């Protein structure tokens, strides 16, 4: 008899609650895996029981918050990575860790199948399944949203919401507030429902991590962030673990209206999609990390990293976390972060993050050389004459040969 034991990436939300029951009805023995990445869960035991009530044979919860922030979020931060110049990759960076955890539970439980609640239109299906295949090449994948029978039963979110209400499955989404959300310690994202119209303004009450800038305090909040080899280790003099650091910055940043983003992005599958994001702590960290690098990282190394950043961000966004190119790029970024150590001072005010100072024992900034005043001979300005002439040599030769400049 075929092994039909399956590990489902379970959130307890609308989709995965219904998918649990669907899988059971279609002959699977379901193990629901909830990976705790810092999302708000009021009662873990209640959520585990909910999975069992939906038909799961087992419900497992793994607390991976520290691993998530240290090995995934901070890895992205080292690159100052943003997809399409804005998105801090909050959902993207979480999926490979969830996929990894699913594979581990599947090995422990003797399951051959893995499943997720991502639709056939989005990026997450790619991220999950790319992770599955990279870590367990012989895996069998069942994705309900790509099953015609499932789509016939649930052509849209309204039918799923109605089904949940009919079967007394408690859910967060309603027909009055039909947007979908995904949350972890780095961010919370919103999509679908009213947000599918890119002209529709998000409602203030939708935001969960942060106040709107208009409702933030009328006073500045000053922060001091200490970095060691590219990683944030202390906030206002207090040593914090990676997860504690991001949690604290989320609280402070959210209170000050930091990190709200409304964008239309290009999904890997080809369509444009509108998403609204809250990333308060991440926004602060990205800005502070870049400021720390500004005085401690070599110029050419920084420019090389910056030139590669869009490719790195695209790889994370598209689900290529477990690949050879990614491993090589992670080796490069690890080397680049040595001596990115020191303190950054920031002001937060009504949605804005302003750098007000940075210092380091490894600073490459030389005030004597940079000074506009008498530098005591530290820099010979006459050297710039030859420097400029040599750099202008190709243009000078071309202008002479052509009889003048392009005008």
C-alpha positions as CSV (number, residue, x, y, z in Angstrom):
1,X,0.0,0.0,0.0
2,X,1.3,3.5,-0.9
3,X,2.6,5.6,1.9
4,X,0.2,8.6,2.0
5,X,1.5,10.2,5.1
6,X,1.9,13.9,4.4
7,X,3.5,16.9,6.3
8,X,1.5,20.1,5.8
9,X,3.0,23.5,6.4
10,X,0.2,24.6,8.7
11,X,-0.6,28.1,9.9
12,X,-4.0,27.6,11.5
13,X,-5.5,30.2,9.0
14,X,-8.2,29.9,6.5
15,X,-6.4,27.9,3.7
16,X,-4.4,25.4,5.8
17,X,-7.3,24.6,8.1
18,X,-9.5,23.7,5.1
19,X,-6.7,22.0,3.4
20,X,-6.1,19.7,6.4
21,X,-9.7,18.5,6.2
22,X,-9.4,18.2,2.4
23,X,-6.3,16.0,2.6
24,X,-7.9,13.7,5.1
25,X,-11.0,13.3,2.9
26,X,-8.7,12.4,0.1
27,X,-7.0,9.5,1.9
28,X,-3.9,11.2,3.5
29,X,-2.7,10.9,7.0
30,X,-1.9,14.5,7.8
31,X,0.8,15.8,10.1
32,X,0.4,19.5,10.6
33,X,3.6,21.4,11.2
34,X,3.4,24.9,12.6
35,X,6.8,26.7,12.5
36,X,7.0,29.5,15.0
37,X,8.8,32.3,13.3
38,X,7.4,35.0,15.6
39,X,3.9,35.3,14.3
40,X,1.3,36.1,16.9
41,X,-0.3,32.9,18.2
42,X,-2.6,33.4,21.1
43,X,-2.7,29.8,22.2
44,X,-0.4,27.2,20.7
45,X,-2.2,24.3,22.4
46,X,-5.5,25.6,21.0
47,X,-4.0,25.8,17.5
48,X,-2.6,22.3,17.8
49,X,-6.1,21.1,18.9
50,X,-7.6,23.0,16.0
51,X,-5.5,21.0,13.6
52,X,-6.5,17.7,15.2
53,X,-10.2,18.8,15.0
54,X,-9.7,19.4,11.3
55,X,-8.6,15.7,11.0
56,X,-4.8,15.7,11.4
57,X,-3.3,12.7,13.0
58,X,-0.6,14.8,14.6
59,X,0.2,18.4,15.2
60,X,3.8,19.6,15.7
61,X,5.0,23.1,16.7
62,X,8.7,24.1,16.2
63,X,10.0,27.3,17.7
64,X,12.6,28.4,15.2
65,X,12.6,32.2,15.9
66,X,16.3,32.4,16.7
67,X,17.4,30.4,13.7
68,X,15.1,32.4,11.5
69,X,16.5,35.7,12.5
70,X,20.2,34.7,12.8
71,X,20.5,32.5,9.8
72,X,18.0,33.9,7.4
73,X,16.9,37.5,8.3
74,X,20.4,38.7,9.2
75,X,21.8,37.0,6.1
76,X,19.5,39.1,4.0
77,X,20.4,42.2,6.0
78,X,24.1,41.7,5.3
79,X,23.3,42.3,1.7
80,X,21.0,45.3,2.5
81,X,18.8,43.4,0.1
82,X,15.6,44.8,-1.3
83,X,13.6,43.2,-4.1
84,X,12.8,45.8,-6.8
85,X,14.3,48.5,-4.6
86,X,11.7,48.3,-1.9
87,X,10.6,45.0,-0.5
88,X,12.6,43.7,2.4
89,X,11.8,40.0,1.6
90,X,9.9,39.2,4.7
91,X,7.8,36.4,3.4
92,X,10.4,35.2,0.9
93,X,13.1,34.6,3.5
94,X,10.8,32.6,5.7
95,X,9.8,29.9,3.2
96,X,13.1,28.0,2.9
97,X,13.3,27.5,6.7
98,X,9.7,26.2,6.8
99,X,10.5,23.9,3.9
100,X,13.6,22.7,5.7
101,X,11.6,22.0,8.9
102,X,9.0,20.1,6.8
103,X,11.7,17.9,5.3
104,X,13.1,17.2,8.8
105,X,9.7,16.2,10.2
106,X,9.0,14.0,7.1
107,X,12.2,12.2,7.7
108,X,11.4,11.7,11.4
109,X,7.8,10.5,10.7
110,X,8.5,8.4,7.6
111,X,6.4,10.6,5.4
112,X,6.9,10.7,1.6
113,X,4.7,13.6,0.9
114,X,4.9,17.3,1.6
115,X,2.2,20.0,1.2
116,X,1.6,23.7,1.6
117,X,-1.3,26.2,1.2
118,X,0.2,28.4,-1.4
119,X,-1.8,29.1,-4.6
120,X,-0.8,28.4,-8.1
121,X,-0.6,32.1,-8.9
122,X,1.9,33.2,-6.3
123,X,5.6,33.0,-5.4
124,X,5.3,30.9,-2.3
125,X,4.5,27.7,-4.2
126,X,7.9,28.1,-5.9
127,X,9.7,28.8,-2.7
128,X,8.3,25.9,-0.8
129,X,8.7,23.4,-3.6
130,X,12.2,24.5,-4.6
131,X,13.2,23.9,-1.0
132,X,11.5,20.5,-0.9
133,X,13.3,19.3,-4.0
134,X,16.7,20.7,-3.0
135,X,16.6,19.0,0.4
136,X,14.7,15.8,-0.5
137,X,15.0,15.1,-4.2
138,X,12.7,12.0,-4.0
139,X,9.8,13.9,-2.3
140,X,6.2,13.8,-3.5
141,X,4.4,17.1,-3.5
142,X,0.7,17.7,-3.2
143,X,-0.3,21.3,-3.8
144,X,-4.1,21.6,-3.4
145,X,-4.4,24.9,-5.2
146,X,-3.1,23.1,-8.4
147,X,-5.6,20.3,-8.1
148,X,-8.6,20.8,-10.4
149,X,-10.9,19.0,-7.9
150,X,-9.8,21.4,-5.1
151,X,-10.3,24.4,-7.4
152,X,-13.8,23.3,-8.4
153,X,-14.7,23.0,-4.7
154,X,-13.1,26.3,-3.7
155,X,-12.9,28.7,-6.7
156,X,-12.2,31.6,-4.4
157,X,-11.8,32.9,-0.9
158,X,-15.5,33.5,-0.4
159,X,-16.2,29.8,-0.8
160,X,-13.5,28.9,1.6
161,X,-14.8,31.4,4.2
162,X,-18.3,30.1,3.8
163,X,-17.1,26.5,4.2
164,X,-15.2,27.5,7.3
165,X,-18.2,29.2,8.8
166,X,-20.4,26.2,7.9
167,X,-18.0,23.8,9.6
168,X,-17.3,25.9,12.7
169,X,-13.7,26.4,11.8
170,X,-12.6,29.7,13.5
171,X,-10.7,31.9,11.0
172,X,-9.3,35.4,10.9
173,X,-10.5,36.4,7.4
174,X,-14.1,37.4,6.9
175,X,-16.2,38.5,3.9
176,X,-16.1,42.0,5.3
177,X,-12.3,42.0,5.7
178,X,-11.2,39.5,3.1
179,X,-7.5,40.4,2.8
180,X,-5.0,37.7,3.4
181,X,-2.0,38.2,5.8
182,X,1.2,36.4,6.5
183,X,3.3,37.2,9.6
184,X,6.7,36.5,11.0
185,X,9.2,38.4,13.1
186,X,10.5,40.3,10.1
187,X,7.2,41.5,8.8
188,X,3.5,41.1,8.2
189,X,2.2,41.2,4.6
190,X,-1.3,41.8,3.3
191,X,-2.8,41.0,-0.1
192,X,-6.0,39.9,-1.9
193,X,-9.5,41.2,-1.3
194,X,-9.8,45.0,-1.6
195,X,-6.0,45.3,-2.1
196,X,-6.3,43.7,-5.6
197,X,-7.3,47.1,-6.8
198,X,-4.0,49.0,-6.8
199,X,-5.9,52.3,-6.5
200,X,-7.7,51.3,-3.3
201,X,-6.2,52.9,-0.2
202,X,-5.3,50.5,2.7
203,X,-7.5,50.9,5.8
204,X,-5.7,52.2,8.9
205,X,-7.3,49.4,10.9
206,X,-5.6,46.8,8.7
207,X,-2.1,47.5,10.1
208,X,-1.1,45.2,13.0
209,X,2.6,45.9,13.7
210,X,2.6,49.6,13.5
211,X,0.7,52.9,13.9
212,X,0.3,55.0,10.9
213,X,2.8,57.9,10.8
214,X,0.0,60.4,11.5
215,X,-0.9,58.6,14.7
216,X,2.8,58.1,15.9
217,X,4.1,60.2,18.8
218,X,5.0,63.9,18.3
219,X,8.5,63.3,19.6
220,X,11.7,61.8,18.5
221,X,12.9,58.4,19.7
222,X,16.7,58.0,19.8
223,X,18.3,54.6,19.4
224,X,21.9,53.3,19.7
225,X,22.6,50.0,17.8
226,X,25.9,48.1,18.3
227,X,27.2,45.8,15.5
228,X,29.8,43.1,15.5
229,X,31.0,41.8,12.2
230,X,27.9,43.0,10.5
231,X,25.4,41.6,13.1
232,X,23.4,43.8,15.5
233,X,24.2,42.7,19.1
234,X,23.1,45.5,21.4
235,X,20.3,48.0,21.5
236,X,20.7,51.0,23.7
237,X,23.5,49.2,25.5
238,X,21.5,46.0,26.2
239,X,22.7,42.7,24.7
240,X,19.9,40.9,22.9
241,X,19.6,37.7,21.0
242,X,18.8,37.9,17.3
243,X,15.1,37.2,17.9
244,X,14.9,39.5,20.9
245,X,16.6,42.3,18.9
246,X,14.1,42.1,16.1
247,X,11.1,41.8,18.4
248,X,12.2,44.9,20.4
249,X,12.9,47.0,17.2
250,X,9.4,45.9,15.9
251,X,7.8,47.3,19.1
252,X,9.8,50.6,19.0
253,X,9.5,51.0,15.2
254,X,5.8,50.1,15.1
255,X,5.1,52.7,17.8
256,X,6.8,55.3,15.6
257,X,5.0,54.4,12.4
258,X,8.2,52.9,10.8
259,X,8.3,50.4,7.9
260,X,4.9,50.6,6.1
261,X,5.1,49.9,2.4
262,X,2.5,49.7,-0.4
263,X,3.9,48.4,-3.7
264,X,3.1,46.6,-6.9
265,X,5.8,44.0,-7.5
266,X,6.6,41.5,-10.3
267,X,6.0,38.0,-9.2
268,X,8.3,35.2,-10.4
269,X,5.3,33.5,-12.2
270,X,5.0,36.6,-14.4
271,X,2.1,38.7,-13.1
272,X,2.1,42.0,-11.2
273,X,0.8,41.8,-7.7
274,X,-0.1,44.5,-5.1
275,X,1.2,43.9,-1.5
276,X,1.1,46.0,1.6
277,X,3.8,45.4,4.1
278,X,4.8,46.3,7.7
279,X,8.5,45.9,8.5
280,X,9.3,48.2,11.4
281,X,12.3,46.5,12.9
282,X,13.7,45.4,9.6
283,X,13.6,48.9,8.2
284,X,15.6,50.2,11.2
285,X,18.1,47.4,10.9
286,X,18.7,47.8,7.2
287,X,19.2,51.5,7.6
288,X,21.6,51.2,10.6
289,X,23.6,48.3,9.0
290,X,24.2,50.4,5.8
291,X,25.4,53.3,8.0
292,X,27.7,51.0,9.9
293,X,29.2,49.8,6.6
294,X,29.7,53.3,5.4
295,X,32.7,53.9,7.6
296,X,34.0,50.3,7.9
297,X,33.8,48.7,4.5
298,X,36.2,49.2,1.6
299,X,34.8,51.2,-1.3
300,X,35.3,48.7,-4.1
301,X,34.1,45.8,-1.9
302,X,31.0,47.7,-1.1
303,X,30.3,48.6,-4.7
304,X,30.8,44.9,-5.7
305,X,28.3,43.8,-3.1
306,X,25.9,46.5,-4.1
307,X,26.2,45.4,-7.8
308,X,25.3,41.8,-6.8
309,X,22.6,42.8,-4.3
310,X,19.7,42.8,-6.9
311,X,20.7,39.3,-8.1
312,X,20.8,38.1,-4.5
313,X,17.4,39.7,-3.7
314,X,15.9,38.1,-6.9
315,X,17.2,34.7,-5.9
316,X,15.7,34.9,-2.4
317,X,12.4,36.3,-3.8
318,X,12.3,33.5,-6.5
319,X,13.0,30.7,-4.0
320,X,16.7,29.8,-4.9
321,X,17.9,29.7,-1.3
322,X,19.4,26.2,-1.5
323,X,21.5,26.4,-4.6
324,X,25.2,26.5,-5.4
325,X,25.2,30.1,-6.5
326,X,23.6,31.2,-3.2
327,X,26.2,29.3,-1.2
328,X,29.0,31.1,-3.0
329,X,27.4,34.4,-2.5
330,X,27.0,33.8,1.2
331,X,30.7,33.1,1.4
332,X,31.4,36.4,-0.2
333,X,29.1,38.4,2.1
334,X,30.5,36.7,5.2
335,X,34.0,37.9,4.3
336,X,32.7,41.4,3.5
337,X,31.2,41.8,7.0
338,X,34.4,41.3,8.9
339,X,35.2,44.5,10.9
340,X,31.7,45.9,10.2
341,X,31.7,46.7,13.9
342,X,30.8,49.7,15.9
343,X,27.8,51.9,17.0
344,X,25.1,53.7,15.0
345,X,22.9,56.4,16.4
346,X,19.4,56.9,14.9
347,X,16.3,59.1,15.4
348,X,12.8,57.7,14.7
349,X,10.0,60.2,14.0
350,X,6.6,59.6,12.4
351,X,7.6,57.0,9.9
352,X,11.1,58.3,9.3
353,X,14.5,56.7,10.3
354,X,17.3,59.2,10.3
355,X,21.0,58.3,10.9
356,X,22.6,60.9,13.2
357,X,26.0,59.3,13.9
358,X,28.2,56.3,13.5
359,X,31.6,55.3,15.1
360,X,33.9,52.3,15.0
361,X,37.4,51.2,16.1
362,X,37.7,49.9,12.6
363,X,36.6,53.1,10.9
364,X,38.2,53.8,7.5
365,X,37.2,57.4,7.8
366,X,40.2,59.8,8.3
367,X,39.1,63.2,9.4
368,X,42.5,64.7,8.6
369,X,42.2,63.5,5.0
370,X,38.6,64.4,4.6
371,X,38.8,67.8,6.3
372,X,38.0,70.9,4.3
373,X,40.4,72.8,6.6
374,X,44.2,72.5,6.8
375,X,45.0,68.8,6.9
376,X,48.7,69.2,7.9
377,X,49.9,67.6,4.7
378,X,47.8,64.4,5.0
379,X,46.5,64.9,1.5
380,X,48.3,66.6,-1.4
381,X,45.6,68.3,-3.5
382,X,48.1,68.7,-6.4
383,X,47.9,64.9,-6.8
384,X,44.4,65.3,-8.2
385,X,45.8,67.0,-11.3
386,X,47.4,63.9,-12.7
387,X,44.5,61.7,-11.4
388,X,42.0,63.7,-13.3
389,X,44.1,63.9,-16.5
390,X,44.7,60.1,-16.6
391,X,41.0,59.4,-16.1
392,X,40.1,61.9,-18.8
393,X,42.7,60.4,-21.2
394,X,40.2,58.4,-23.3
395,X,37.9,61.4,-23.7
396,X,40.8,63.7,-24.6
397,X,42.1,61.3,-27.2
398,X,38.7,60.8,-28.8
399,X,37.9,64.5,-28.7
400,X,41.2,65.2,-30.5
401,X,40.7,62.5,-33.1
402,X,37.1,63.7,-33.8
403,X,37.9,67.3,-33.8
404,X,35.8,68.1,-30.7
405,X,33.3,66.9,-28.2
406,X,29.9,65.3,-28.8
407,X,27.5,68.2,-28.7
